Amino acid sequence: MAREKNIMSMITTDWIEEDPEGRPLRGGQTQSGSGLSVRVAWECAADGVHERRTQGASMKERVLPAMVTGALAPVAARRAVQAAITTGKTEFSLLILDPSQGIVAVENHWQKIDAGTLAISGNPVACTRWKLTGPLIPNGNEEWIDSNGEVVQSQTPTGLGVLKNSRCDEASALAALDVAKPPVEVMVASFVKVDPPLTDVSHERSIALLVKAKKPPIMAPPQEGAQRVVRNTDGSFLVTIDLDTPADPSLASVAADNLFLESSPMIDWKDSAVIALKESALANMRRDVKYNYNAPPINDPSDPNFLLHILIKAKTFRSAVADHIANQNLGSAFASASQTAQTKSGDCTEYAVLLAALLRADGIPSRVAAGLVWSEYFAGEKNVFAWHLWTQALIGGRWVDLDATLPSNGESFHVGHVLLAVTPLTDAASDPAWASLLSSMGNLSIELSGAANK
């Protein structure tokens, strides 16, 4: 695919071993392309799932919670689907494990549409057509399944068109790739144009937008950080971004869930390059007479200035990342925080990941926010919302938005952001947040609401 002037390609291979009863034993995934090289291998053990991840020159190991009992690995899932079809079922659900989506089991639901014959690689194949829905496919896929329980064709609706997969041999697949050149320009195709355009978002304190699906439904935008959301009776959403209204208390239980503090393969905050950048940012903050931080840091939560101190540190880290990444480009494919700290290169994904790492390195829970950002001019287009990532920090039990792509000496956030998903980014490749965004890409319309903007 193409991103502005950059051509990006990715090769992904998944594998899994299962026992005769369909229980997963071990598996893995490899990804390569556009500067990214990741190898993941995992194995089930008595104390959980042991994972080893190699990314570039770094290797990390961790123990994850045990898999859910009863989840079916792919071959067992295929047998279960075949049995359901053979016995004449028209509707059924299965708890399955898809290695391409990581090691989290999901419950998918099949509903029969019809039966017929489909031409696959020039040969007629008798199959049944099903509507498949689940947590990672909220809008549903259509699957054509043969008598062996194997999917021979599938279609996934997206805002950019229908994504179609058909079973074929490697030569046919590569031939189709050649026919498709030049690659699809997914970035520009997914922009959301607004008419009349927004004006001076960097100085507005609040804004109200009407967000609609061109082809319903879409996932409801989250009510997190500076964003408030009201669902209208017609299925659209009134989205208000207000910088002066405190964020709602977070529903995330950080005390019980360390996802927002852990060092993950992407947000690898324990790396020496990340730690060095954090310490440099704090040293600069203490030297800044504007904040008078030559005094000892405030570490006592009962101190009335404790939360202010945390907020200032978070904004200091944001500015540090903005200054640190000197080479802005769209040719990266999800570099980790440590890689970005070393290369000083990347796009919004690298800014967001590196800032999240600095926050976690200082004990501030963080996550990555995904959505749209307003741009008066970007990639040859004017007055558009473009897809974007930024960072959120949990301060005083509330999520605070921080965008490291903004100038280091300016505001840390502005109202021209529409939040659509949040993620601790435990795993970049199989994160459910990306699946939830698929139905929105190219499928949104946004306009200024009649609600007051100020």
N, C-alpha and C positions, 0 to 999 in steps of 0.2 A: 504494500500500500504506500501511498505518498502522503507526506506531511509537508506542505508548502513546497520547497525545492528539494526536499530530502526523500529519497526512496528507501523504505524500510522493509525488511523481510525477516521472518521468524520461522525457524524449524523447531517443532515440538514433538517429542516422542514420549509416550506413556507406557508403562508396563506394570503388571501385577501378577503375583502367584497366589493361588488359593487352594485350599484342601478340597477333598471330594465333596464335603458338605457345603462348599461355597464360602467358607470363612477365609478372609484375607490373611495371608502369611507375611508377605513382603512385597514391596513395589518401589516405584520411582518414576522420575520424570527428568528429561533433559530439554533444555531450551537454548537455542543459539541464534545469533543474528543481531545486526545493528549495534554491535559493541557489547552485547550481553551474552554471557556464557554461564549457565546455571545447571548443576547436576544435583538432584535430590534422590536419596535412597532411604527407605524406611523399613523397619522390621518389627513385627509385633512380639512383645515379650511379656513376662509376668507382671512387670511394674509399669507397663504402658507401651507406647510406640517410640522406638529409638530412631531418630532421624539424623542423617548426616547430609549436610548441604555444602556444596563447593561452588563458590562464585568467584570467578577470576582466580587469583592466587590464594584466596582465603578459604578456610574450611571450618565449619561450625557444627557442633553436635548438641542435641538436646533431647530430652525425654518428654513426650507429649502424653496426654491422657489416653487411656485405653479406648479402643473403638467401641461403639455401641453394639451390644449383643444383638444378634439377629440380622445385622446388615449383610446384604448379599453382594459378593464381588461379581464382576461382569459376567463370567460364564454361568454362575448360578442364577444371576438375574435373567440371563437369556433363557435358561431352562424354565424359570418361573413364568416368563412371558409366554413361552411356547405352550406350557401347560394350560395357562389361562385361555389362550386362543383355541387350543384343542378341545377344551371342555365347554366351549361356547360362551364364555364370559364376554359381556359387553362393557364391563367397567371393573377396574380393580386397582389396588394400590400396592406398592412395594417399597421397602426400605433398602436403598441401594448405596453402593460405594462406587463412585466414578473416579478413577485415578487422575483424570485430567482436571478434576475439581478439588484435588487435595485428598485428605484422609478423613473428612467429615461426612458422615452418612446423611442422606436426605431422603425424605419420603416423597416419591413421585406418584402421580395418579394418571391412569390411562382410561380414555373413554372412546369406544369404537365409533367411527364415522361411517365407513362402508367397506366393501371388498371389491377387488377387481384384479386386473392384470397391468403390470407396469413394465415398460421396456428398460432394462438395465444392461448397459454395454451391448446394446443391440439384440438382447435376448429377452423373450417374454418371461416375466416372473409373477406367479400368482401371489397376492399379498392382501393384507387387510390394512386399512388406513385408520390411524388413531390420533386423538388429540391428547397430547402429553403436557401436564402442568406440574409445577413443583416450586419449591422455595427459590431456586435459581432460574426458573423460567416462568415468571408470573403471568406473562401474556400467552404462554402456550406455544408448543411446537406441533407440527403435524409429522407423524412418522408412518412410513410404509414398511410393514414387517412381514417377512416371508414365513414359510411353514416351519423353519428351523428356529424361529424366534429372533432372527437377526434383522436389524434395521438396514434396509437397502436404499432408502432415500428419506431425507428429512428436510423440512422447511421451517425457518425461524423468521417471523416478521420483525423487522426493525424499522426505525424511522428513516433509514437510508435505503430501504428496499428489503426484499426477501432474501435471506441467506439460505442457499440451497446446497445440500450435500448429497451426492449420489455415489454408491459403491462402484468402484472401477479399479483397473490396474494402474500401476505407477506411470506407465507410458501415457495413458489417456489423461491422467491428472496433469502431468507436466505439459502435454500438448494444449490442454485447456488453459493453463497458465500463460503459455506463449500467446494464445489468441487474445487473452485479456489485457495484454500490454497496450498502453502504459497503465500502471497501477491506478486503482481507484483513489482519488483524492478525498480521503475520509475527513480530514480536518476542516477544510473549507465547506464541504458538503453538509457538515453538521452545525455550521454557524446558524444562529438565530438572529434574523434581521428585525429591527424595531423601527416602526414609522408611526408617529414622529419619534425621532431619536431622543435618548436621554441626554441631559446637558449637565456638565460640570459635576459629575458624581463625586469627585474628590473633595468637594466642599459641602455637599448635601449632608444633613444629619439623619434624614430618614427618607424612605421612598416606598411607594406601594405599587406593586406590579400584579397584573393579571396573567397567570400562567395557565395555558390550555394545551391539550393534546390535539394534534392534527387528526390522529387516529386513536381514539381512546381504547383502553385505558392507559394511564401512566402511574407510576408509583408516586404516592404523596410525598412532596418535599418535606424533609425533616424540620421540626421546630426545635432548632438548636442554635446556640450562639446568639448572634444578633438578629436571627430570623424568626418571624412569627408567621403562622400559616393557618388559613381558614378555608375549609372546603366549601365551595358553593354548590347549590342544588343542581347545577348543570354539569357537575364533574370538574369544573375548573377550580383553580386555587388563587385566593388572594394572598400574596406573599409580601410581607412588610419587613424591610430591613431597617432597623432603628438602632443607631449607635448610642443613643442616650438612655435607652431602656435596659436595665440589667437583664442579663440572660436568665432564663428559667433554671432552677436547680437541676443538675444533671441526674438522669435516671441510672447512670452507670455506677455500679458499686465497685469503686476502685480498690477499696479495702479487701474485697473478696476476689477481685479479678485483676491480676497484674498485667493484663494485656497492654495497658496503656503506659506501662513502665518497663516492660521487658526489652531486652536486647534481641531483636529479631533479625533474620537474614537481611532485610532491607533497612531497618532502623537499628543498625548495629552500633549503638552508642558507646560500647566498651572499647571500641577501636582507638588506638593511640592518637590517630590524626583527628578524630572527633573530640577526644578529651582535650587535646592541645588547643583546638579552636575554641572550645568552651572556656578554658582557663584564660585564653587571650582576651575573649570578650568580657569576662568578669574583671580582669585587670584594667581594661579600658574604662569600664563602668566606674570602678573605684577612683580612677584618676579624673573622672568628669566632675568638675566642681559644681555643675548645674544640679547634680543630685547629692552633692556633699557626701560621697560614699568613701571618703578616706577613713570614716569611722568603721568599726567592726560591722560585719554583716548582721542582719537581724534574723536570727534563727529560732526565736521564741514565738510560737503561734499565738500566745496570749498578748504579745506586744501589739498595740493598736496600729502600728505601721507595718505589721508583718505582711499582710496581703498586698499592700502597696509595693513593698519591697519585691515580692514575688512577681508582680505585674511588671515592674521596671526591669527586672532581670529578663523576663520573657521578651519584652520589647527590645532589650539590648541584644539578645540572641538573634532576633529577627533582623536587626540592622547588621549584625555581624555576618549573617548568611548573605544578605543583599550585597554587602561589600566583597565577600569572599569569592562568590561565583563571578569570575571576570569574563568568561566565554559563554554567552548565552546562545544556545543553538537548539534545533529541533531534531538533531540526529541521534540523540541518546534514547535508550530503551530501558528505562527504569534502573539507573545505576543506584547502588546502595549509598547510604550516608557516608561510609568510609571512603568509597570510591570517589564520591563527589568532593569530599574534603581534600582529597589528594589531587584530583584533576582540575578542580575549580571550574567545572564545565557542566552544562546541562540546561534543561528547560524547567517549566514550573514543577514537574514531578521531582526533580532533584532538589529544587529549593525547598519544597514541602517536606521531603524526607529528611534532608539535612537539618532543618529547623526542628523537626520532631525529635531527632536524635539529640541535639543540644539540650532541649528541654528535659528529656528523660535522663540525660547524663547529670543534670542538676537536681534530679528528683521531682521534676514537675511532670505529671501525667500528660501525655499528648496523643494526638491522633491526626490522621490526614483527612481533609475535607475535599470533596469532589463536587463540581458543579460548573457554573458559567460565570464569566467575568465580562464586564462591559468594556468595549474597546472602540474608540472613534476610528481607528485605522489599524488593521491587522491582516497580514497575508494577502494584501491587495484588496481587501473588502473594507467598506466603511460602515460605521454605526451597527455593530453586531455584538451579540453575546457569543463568546468563544469558550470552548471547553477548557477547564482550568482545575488545578489543584492548589490548595493552600493548607494551612496548619491550624489546629485548635489546641489550646492549652487549658487544662483544668485548674482553675484558681479559685479557692474558696468554694468549691463544690459547683462551680459554673464554668461552662466552656467559653473561652475567649478566642475570637478569630484573629489570626495573624497571617499576613500575606508577605512573604519574604521577597516576592518579585517587585514590590513597590520600592521607591527610592529609600535608601537607608536613613536619610535625614528627614523623612516625611512621616505621614500618618501610617500606622501599622495595618490599617484596613479602611475600606470605603464601602459605600452602600451599593456599588455596582457589582455585587456578588449574589448569585442565586445558588443556595446550597441544595444539592440533590442526593448526596450520600455521604456517610462518614465511615471510617474504617481504622482500626489499629494497625492495619497493614502487616499482619502477621505473615502473610504469604502473598507476594505481588501477583503471582500467576493465577492462583485459584481463589482470590478474594471474592466473596459473594457480592461485595459492593459493585464490582464491575458488571456482574450479571444484571443487577438492578438498574444500572444506567443504560443498558443496551436498548431497552424499550423507549428511552427518552431521546437518544441520539437521532437528530434529524426529525424528531416528532413533536417538537415544541413550538408554540407561538407565544410571544411575550409582548405585552403592551402596558403602557402606563395606566394605572387604575384611576378611577375617579376619586378614590380616597386621597386625602390631603397629603402632599409631599412637601417637605420643608428642608 
